[in-house]
Amino acid sequence: LATRLAAVASIGDYRTMHEVAGRFVKVRPNDPGPHLALAESYLRSGWLALARRAYREFLSRWPGDEAAGDARKTVETIETHLPAELEAAGLTG
């Protein structure tokens, strides 16, 4: 799964990356890498609410991980853009 995950990420196939990362999370639930890959796949697919949730889960489980700082910055960026995205989609109110 790790090889396939890297391959689909390298070609920008983020929807397939989401599927593979989701399976990888199930196989290795205590490994932060697949969780982070799942969050990234949501973000790159434009699924900001799912990305925020996945990044927050990653941060709650592995707050001291070497990728946590970048994950926190990504959550901040998502939270800046998410309200406008939800409004544009008619999902407010």
Order of alpha helices (4+ residues) and beta strands (2+ residues): alpha-alpha-alpha-alpha-alpha
